[in-house]
């Protein structure tokens, strides 16, 4: 799959992805793991605004390799969708570094989680604005 051009939004705050229990096969594939494995891998994720989402017009999907793996929590999506929407409108992807992690079946759950490294939305707005300026 060819990646869309875009911006790697860089930061140090960890943002937890929700709804991951519905996307375990995609997470296992992205991590190169089998069910029940202990996992800790770095991956780049794409943040995709979904203003047409019937459940939440502020929704932000999280994808790895083009496959959905969860969503930002409602409170996080409310802050982040306005930051990344201008990128999407310009045909640019919003990317970030993330950790896919799970403690393995011996921990009582085999589910994997996703934690995204992001700056504050204010810092990200500056990164997005600078990126969009370079496109003009």
C-alpha positions in Angstrom: 0.0 0.0 0.0 1.3 3.4 -1.0 1.3 6.0 1.8 -0.4 9.3 1.3 1.9 12.3 1.7 1.5 13.9 5.0 3.0 15.1 8.3 4.5 13.1 11.2 3.2 15.0 14.2 5.8 14.7 16.9 5.4 14.9 20.7 5.9 13.2 24.0 2.5 12.9 25.6 0.9 9.4 25.5 -2.7 9.3 24.2 -4.6 6.0 24.7 -6.6 4.6 21.8 -10.1 3.3 22.6 -12.2 0.6 21.0 -9.1 -1.6 20.3 -10.9 -4.8 21.5 -12.9 -4.6 18.2 -9.6 -4.5 16.1 -7.4 -7.2 17.7 -6.8 -9.1 14.4 -5.5 -5.9 12.7 -3.4 -5.1 15.8 -1.9 -8.6 15.9 -1.1 -8.3 12.2 0.5 -4.9 12.6 2.6 -6.2 15.5 3.6 -9.4 13.7 2.3 -11.3 16.8 0.1 -14.3 17.6 -2.8 -14.2 20.0 -1.5 -14.3 23.6 2.0 -13.1 22.8 3.6 -10.4 24.9 4.0 -7.4 22.6 5.8 -4.1 22.6 6.4 -2.7 19.1 6.7 0.8 17.7 4.5 1.6 14.7 3.5 4.8 12.8 -0.3 5.4 12.9 -2.5 7.6 10.8 -5.1 9.8 12.5 -8.1 10.1 10.2 -10.8 12.7 11.0 -14.4 11.4 10.5 -16.7 14.4 10.5 -19.4 12.3 8.8 -19.3 9.6 11.6 -23.0 9.1 12.6 -22.0 8.2 16.2 -19.6 11.2 16.8 -19.0 14.0 14.2 -15.8 14.8 16.1 -14.5 11.2 15.7 -10.8 10.5 14.8 -10.0 7.0 13.6 -6.6 5.5 14.2 -5.1 3.3 11.4 -2.0 1.2 11.0 -1.0 0.4 7.5 -4.4 1.6 6.3 -6.3 -0.7 8.7 -8.4 0.7 11.5 -7.2 -0.2 15.0 -9.4 2.1 17.2 -10.4 5.7 17.8 -9.3 8.6 19.9 -11.5 8.9 23.0 -14.3 11.5 22.6 -12.6 14.1 24.7 -9.3 13.7 22.8 -11.1 13.6 19.4 -12.9 16.9 20.3 -9.5 18.5 20.7 -7.7 16.8 17.9 -10.1 16.7 14.9 -9.9 20.5 14.3 -6.1 20.2 14.4 -5.8 17.4 11.8 -8.8 18.2 9.6 -6.9 20.9 7.6 -4.4 18.3 6.7 -7.1 15.9 5.4 -8.7 18.7 3.5 -5.3 19.3 1.8 -5.0 15.6 0.9 -2.3 15.1 3.6 -2.2 12.3 6.2 -1.7 13.1 9.9 0.7 10.6 11.3 2.2 9.9 14.7 4.5 7.4 16.4 2.7 4.8 18.5 3.3 1.8 20.7 1.3 -1.4 20.3 1.6 -3.2 23.6 0.2 -6.2 25.4 1.3 -8.2 28.4 0.3 -11.5 27.0 -2.2 -14.2 27.9 -0.6 -14.8 31.3 -1.7 -11.3 32.4 -5.3 -12.2 32.3 -6.1 -10.6 29.0 -4.5 -11.2 25.6 -5.8 -7.9 24.2 -3.3 -5.4 22.7 -3.5 -1.7 23.3 -2.3 1.3 21.4 -0.6 4.4 22.8 0.1 7.4 20.5 2.9 9.9 21.1 1.5 13.4 20.5 2.3 17.0 21.4 -0.3 19.3 22.9 -3.0 20.3 20.3 -1.5 23.8 20.4 2.0 22.5 19.6 0.5 20.3 16.8 -1.4 23.3 15.3 2.0 25.0 14.8 3.4 21.8 13.2 0.4 21.5 10.9 0.5 25.2 10.0 4.2 25.1 9.1 3.6 21.9 7.0 0.7 23.4 5.1 2.7 26.6 4.4 5.4 24.4 2.7 2.7 23.1 0.3 1.8 26.5 -1.1 
